[in-house]
Amino acid sequence: MSHSDVRASGAGSPTSDGGDPRRWRALWIIVAAQLLVVLDASVVNIALPSAQSALEMSDSSRQWVVTAYSLTFGGFLLLGGRVGDLQGRKKLFIAGLIGFAVSSAVGGFAVNEIMLLLARAAQGVSAAFLAPAALALLTTMFTTDAERAKAFGVFGAAVGTGGVVGMILGGVLTEYLSWRWCLWFNVPVVLLILGPAMRGLTESKAARSARYDLPGTLTATIGVGSLIYGISEAIEVGWLGTTTLVFCGAGLLLLALFVWIEHRSAEPMMPLRIVLNRVRGSGYVVVVLIASGLYAYYLFLTYFLQLVREYSALMTGLAFVPIGAGILFGSLGTGRLLARMSARSVMIGGLLLSAAGFALSGTIQPDTGFWTVVFPSQLLIGLGIGAAMTTVMRLTLDGVAPEESGVASALTNATREIGGAIGISALNVVAISVADGGRGNEAVTDGYAAAFLAGGGLMLLAALIVVMSRPRRTTAA
């Protein structure tokens, strides 16, 4: 462990092998919290029609139940990562958990759409402080390549399966209880995590105190938030709509200003060396492309199953079990693969496997059966993305100084959120363009199939980027 990283009490002193004696117990605490963050982005999706009816929300405002969360989550991630580096990651992790539970409880008691949207936005802010602290703690607690590979395999499984678990959970809670339980569910889970987290996590932060980069903080937070907002508006008004162009343009200008500020700052919020590393920078691009394809796949397969195949909310959630299982096994198996193959080879293989799954999904017809196309395509996509995403998350943190691990992990989460927003908007345009002019389920299905094929193209592009990146020297990356 670098001398520039401070460890405080909470899980004992390092053992002779350089690892924290309670690191494996801490891993499950971190994974449980990360699972909450990821599944909460999707658990509300299936419950949304019930919430819309109960609170008398309009069709134009219902999307903000989802977008309010992703907007604040993505917008505050870099700030959350920096605060954790300077003030302490364990401290921020605990604060994020408490904030997440309180905002979830408030959202469950919502009596109108404003109350619900504010609660969802507060959940996003809490998640933005919780998520980078969790990943940074994982990075600093596991110091050997072999153990870090296993830890990231478990963590990657939580990240990859969180969306699927959220949809299944949303279907069950909505079907048998109420949409409000999709929010209230977080409270008892946080209470179960909180005590072990306070006892079992080790505090760590940068050894030297530093000033906050206020100009960088403002330009990064507002820039990312503006970009995500503009992208989300493309679903409603199109890519050439005034709102989309204004907010995307403003977001890009602010992010360009952020880069200029960080280049000149003596104590930057995000040191540019983190992203200028060729392999790490390529990794962030790959995260964007994977998230673009995966998030859009979840959305369009949900539409296909509910609108075309007429599945119930519960059956739709259960129909995503194969991709969840695929991601789980793909992520957990990555540690063994990295012991025999280079990280680069694992990523390329995973991306090609997922591309094949997307291509198979692109053959759907209105009468396509679950077992003939949906099931095998989900398994292929899940296994491939599970292996690729777990590996790329490690690459984006490999070689980062411990005192900067919070910012680096925040950037990994931010690129995933931005990628998801871009993918949903961009592939929605593809689906609408192909289906435009047609009528009935056949035209709609053709649009979904085109979106799936485009998602496969994104996986191939990601594989090409990995091929062009510089090879790693070690197999464990």
Order of alpha helices (4+ residues) and beta strands (2+ residues): beta-alpha-alpha-alpha-alpha-alpha-alpha-alpha-alpha-alpha-beta-alpha-alpha-alpha-alpha-alpha-alpha-alpha-alpha-alpha-alpha-alpha
